[in-house]
Amino acid sequence: MKIKNFFSKIKYAIIPFIIFIIVLFLSFFGVEMLYKAGLINASQYHLSIFDQYIPLVPEFIYVYFLTFPLGIVLFFYLAYSNKKAFYNLYVTLVISFAISGFIYFFAETILTKPDFDPVSFTDKLLVWTWGSTAPVNNFPSQHCFMAIAIIIGCLTANGKGKERKMNKIFIYASVIISLLICMSTVFTKQHYFLDILGSFDIMLIVYSIVRVCGTGDKLANWQEKREEKRKVKKIEKQMRKESENAK
């Protein structure tokens, strides 16, 4: 019954999730396809003074791969825990990923990978990751977007109202993993330090605007009204059916 109740409480988040995935694919893979087709140009991305002192740590690739699985879990967990916080974060993600797509399109950059001779399985996994996509779409980092979103979601999930409370152990673990994810983007040489700063700036500015506009409250209230109308219609339908059977 608990599992059934959980899924009934998060089904409203399925369409927003699909919309977000579409925006993600268009902003990243869509621009990458245009680059491969030669329809957009890219400039060389140069190391900053910070990046020169950041070593390559192949083991961080495992943390790097946790980004989207953890993000999906948080997405639906937040939808279950707090509708207001969910909608604030959802709108922030969609806008931020759309912004990143425009930046990739109009100011595409190439990040040159370091010379590296893979030996262990971890090394080969890292090299495979480097080759799985074109060396573009660097600033801002969408992996950092997701990591920052997880942190924001965890910190805003437990409101002061009657919302279901998110497990504190899950919150602490997710925040720590998210910070490690941001670190993994530079330790695996997938991104430069500036990409992390840019991601934080964009996400926090967009999130602040979304909150000030009361987006989460408006969408949560709209969703609750829809659910109430559905419940009333369901009850009315059941009453009519019982009335017909009584005759």
HUGIRA-V212413 format. One record per helix or strand of 3 or more residues. SS is the DSSP state (helix for helix, strand for strand). FROM is the first residue (numbers start at 1). LEN is the number of residues. If there is no record, write none. Layout:
# HUGIRA-V212413
SS:FROM:LEN
SS:FROM:LEN
This chain:
# HUGIRA-V212413
helix:2:9
helix:13:24
helix:51:3
helix:58:7
helix:66:16
helix:83:24
helix:121:12
helix:142:15
helix:168:20
helix:193:20
helix:215:32
